[in-house]
Amino acid sequence: MRKLFPSLLTSITYLLALIYFAPVLWILLTGFKNEGDAVAMPPSIIFTPTLDNYRMILESGAGSYLGHSAVVSILSTFLALALGVPAAYALAILKLKKADDILFWFISTKMLPAVGIIIPLYLIIKQLHLLDSLIALIVLYTAMNVPLVVWMMRSFFKDVPYDTIEAYRVDGASGLQGFFKITLPLVRPGIMSTALLCLIFVWNEFFIGVSLTSTSAVTMPVYMASFMTQEGLFWAKMSSVASVAVLPALVLGWFTQRQLVRGLTMGAVKG
């Protein structure tokens, strides 16, 4: 029984992984169908694949929307890390008064539904003449991700032995030197996992994008929604666009899975 248990556990793990991946696999397959096969009931497993949907993506200029998503995701993640990592370090290492209250204030901003603030945001951005601009999206997505960065990175910094920090201070290193040369390398897996989560959240964000953009700054999720028309849903075309949109996140997650798992097990899931 003891010998069978590891094999049984492995089989269950693979089965669960297949169940979770099945919707993504179905989207990938549907992207190679024509519209008739895509809406056929019961669903057609055997079909003649076609590249017409992907040819349509290239001809419609979807590359620009993909570029918008990439620019917004990368820049907003970088800015969120630049702002959130030092704040998390201060809350974890420095003896700040009411550090827990500050941390709670950070994370409480994530509890507010986006629909509750979209009207004032729209009016402010309109007054600044930033509607339908990448700058507005970058600023908002940065603000959206800073609480996540602070919350996660504080846990990573708290796992750093305080004796290590005291040692480089005794050796004469300044606070900034110790932060960049000693502390940051120790929490590098945490930074990578946090950055990946921020990238995924921004890459998939739809509500703010569809509310504040129309043509010049449309991202992939907003472009995907354009296939929901009064004539109906174009499942095959939407699936092909979804396949293109999800592919970068899948590839990035695949190549960084070791760092992601290592980072999440360092302490980001702790309080």
C-alpha positions in Angstrom: 0.0 0.0 0.0 2.8 2.4 0.8 4.3 1.7 -2.6 1.0 2.4 -4.4 0.3 5.6 -2.6 2.9 7.8 -4.3 1.8 6.5 -7.7 -1.8 7.1 -6.9 -1.1 10.6 -5.6 0.9 11.3 -8.8 -2.0 10.1 -11.0 -4.5 12.3 -9.1 -2.2 15.3 -9.5 -1.9 14.7 -13.3 -5.7 14.3 -13.5 -6.3 17.6 -11.7 -3.8 19.3 -13.8 -5.5 18.0 -17.0 -8.9 19.2 -15.6 -7.6 22.7 -15.0 -5.8 22.9 -18.3 -8.8 21.5 -20.3 -10.5 24.9 -20.9 -7.3 26.3 -22.2 -6.8 23.3 -24.5 -10.4 23.7 -25.7 -9.8 27.3 -26.6 -6.6 26.5 -28.5 -8.5 23.8 -30.5 -11.5 26.1 -31.1 -9.2 28.7 -32.6 -8.5 26.3 -35.5 -12.2 25.7 -36.2 -14.5 27.6 -38.5 -17.5 29.2 -37.0 -19.8 26.3 -37.8 -17.7 23.7 -36.1 -17.1 26.1 -33.1 -20.8 26.3 -32.3 -21.7 22.7 -33.3 -23.7 20.7 -30.7 -22.5 18.3 -29.6 -19.0 19.8 -29.9 -17.0 18.5 -32.7 -13.7 16.8 -31.7 -12.8 15.8 -35.2 -12.7 18.7 -37.6 -10.7 20.2 -40.5 -8.3 22.7 -39.0 -8.0 26.2 -40.6 -5.7 29.1 -40.1 -8.3 31.7 -41.3 -8.9 33.0 -37.8 -5.2 33.6 -37.2 -5.0 35.2 -40.7 -7.8 37.5 -39.7 -5.9 38.5 -36.5 -2.8 39.5 -38.5 -4.9 41.5 -41.0 -6.9 43.3 -38.4 -3.8 44.8 -36.8 -4.1 42.8 -33.5 -0.4 43.1 -33.2 -0.8 46.7 -32.0 -3.2 45.6 -29.3 -0.8 43.0 -28.2 1.9 45.6 -28.1 -0.3 47.9 -26.0 -0.8 45.1 -23.5 2.9 44.3 -23.4 3.9 47.9 -22.8 1.3 48.6 -20.2 2.0 45.3 -18.3 5.8 45.6 -18.3 5.9 49.3 -17.4 3.2 49.2 -14.7 4.8 46.1 -13.1 8.2 47.8 -13.1 6.8 51.0 -11.5 4.8 48.9 -9.0 8.0 47.1 -7.9 10.0 50.3 -7.8 7.4 51.8 -5.4 6.3 48.8 -3.5 9.5 47.0 -2.7 11.1 49.9 -0.7 7.8 50.4 1.1 7.6 46.7 1.9 11.2 46.7 3.2 10.4 49.7 5.5 7.4 47.9 6.9 9.2 44.6 7.4 12.7 45.7 8.7 12.5 49.3 10.0 10.8 49.8 13.3 7.9 51.9 12.1 5.0 52.9 14.3 1.7 51.4 13.4 3.3 49.3 10.6 0.5 46.8 10.7 -2.1 49.6 10.3 -0.2 50.9 7.3 -0.1 47.5 5.8 -3.8 47.0 6.3 -4.5 50.4 4.6 -2.4 49.2 1.6 -4.3 46.0 1.2 -7.7 47.5 2.0 -7.5 49.5 -1.3 -7.7 46.1 -3.1 -11.1 45.4 -1.5 -12.8 48.3 -3.3 -14.6 47.1 -6.4 -13.4 48.8 -9.6 -16.9 49.6 -10.6 -17.2 51.7 -7.5 -14.5 54.2 -8.5 -14.7 54.0 -12.3 -16.8 57.2 -12.7 -14.6 59.5 -10.7 -11.5 58.0 -12.4 -13.1 58.6 -15.7 -13.9 62.2 -14.9 -10.4 62.9 -13.5 -8.6 61.3 -16.5 -10.9 63.2 -18.9 -10.0 66.5 -17.2 -6.3 65.5 -17.6 -6.9 64.7 -21.3 -5.6 61.2 -20.9 -8.6 59.2 -22.0 -7.7 56.4 -24.4 -4.0 56.7 -23.6 -1.4 54.2 -22.4 -0.2 56.6 -19.8 -3.5 56.5 -17.9 -3.6 52.7 -18.0 0.0 52.5 -16.8 -0.6 54.9 -13.9 -3.8 53.1 -12.8 -2.4 49.6 -13.1 0.6 50.7 -11.1 -1.6 51.9 -8.4 -3.6 48.7 -8.6 -0.5 46.5 -8.1 1.4 48.5 -5.5 -0.7 47.1 -2.6 -0.1 43.5 -3.9 3.7 44.2 -4.1 3.8 45.6 -0.6 1.8 42.8 0.9 3.8 40.0 -0.7 7.3 41.5 -0.5 6.8 42.4 3.2 6.5 38.6 3.9 9.6 37.9 1.9 11.6 40.6 3.7 10.5 39.3 7.1 12.0 35.9 6.2 15.4 37.6 5.8 17.4 37.0 9.1 17.8 40.3 10.9 21.3 39.2 11.9 22.3 39.4 8.2 21.1 43.0 8.1 22.9 43.9 11.3 26.1 42.3 10.0 26.4 44.5 6.9 25.6 47.5 9.0 28.4 46.6 11.4 30.8 46.2 8.4 30.2 49.9 7.6 27.7 49.5 4.7 25.1 52.2 4.4 21.4 51.3 4.4 21.1 51.7 0.6 24.2 49.6 0.0 23.0 46.8 2.2 19.5 47.0 0.6 20.8 46.7 -3.0 23.8 44.4 -2.4 22.6 42.1 0.4 18.9 42.1 1.0 17.5 42.3 -2.6 19.6 39.3 -3.8 18.2 37.3 -0.9 14.6 38.0 -1.9 15.1 37.7 -5.7 12.7 34.7 -6.0 10.1 36.7 -4.2 10.5 39.6 -6.5 10.2 37.4 -9.6 7.1 35.7 -8.3 5.5 39.0 -7.4 6.4 40.5 -10.7 4.9 37.6 -12.6 1.6 37.9 -10.6 1.5 41.6 -11.4 2.1 41.0 -15.0 -0.7 38.4 -15.2 -3.2 40.6 -13.4 -2.5 43.6 -15.7 -2.4 41.4 -18.8 -5.8 40.0 -18.1 -7.4 43.2 -16.7 -10.6 44.1 -18.7 -12.9 46.5 -16.9 -10.7 49.5 -16.6 -9.4 49.0 -20.1 -12.8 48.9 -21.7 -14.0 51.8 -19.7 -11.1 54.2 -20.4 -10.0 53.2 -23.9 -11.7 53.2 -27.3 -9.1 53.0 -30.2 -5.6 54.3 -29.5 -4.9 52.3 -26.3 -7.0 49.2 -26.7 -5.5 46.1 -25.0 -6.0 42.5 -25.9 -8.8 41.7 -23.5 -10.8 44.7 -24.8 -10.0 43.7 -28.4 -11.3 40.2 -27.6 -14.6 41.6 -26.4 -15.1 43.2 -29.8 -16.2 39.8 -31.1 -19.3 39.9 -28.9 -21.7 41.7 -31.3 -25.4 42.1 -31.9 -25.1 39.4 -34.5 -23.9 37.0 -31.9 -20.7 35.6 -30.6 -17.9 34.7 -33.0 -16.5 31.8 -31.0 -13.8 30.7 -33.3 -12.4 34.2 -33.9 -12.7 34.9 -30.1 -10.9 31.7 -29.3 -8.0 32.4 -31.7 -7.6 35.9 -30.2 -7.7 34.3 -26.7 -5.1 31.8 -27.7 -2.7 34.6 -28.8 -3.5 36.5 -25.7 -2.9 33.6 -23.3 0.2 32.3 -25.0 2.7 34.9 -23.6 1.5 34.3 -20.0 1.7 30.5 -20.4 5.2 30.7 -21.9 6.4 33.1 -19.2 4.8 31.0 -16.4 6.4 27.9 -17.8 9.9 29.3 -17.9 9.7 30.9 -14.5 7.8 28.2 -12.7 10.8 27.2 -10.5 11.3 30.8 -9.4 7.6 31.2 -8.9 7.2 28.1 -6.7 10.4 29.0 -4.8 9.2 32.5 -4.3 5.7 31.6 -3.1 7.2 29.0 -0.6 9.6 31.6 0.8 6.9 33.2 2.8 4.5 35.2 0.6 1.7 33.0 1.7 2.3 33.8 5.3 0.6 36.6 7.2 
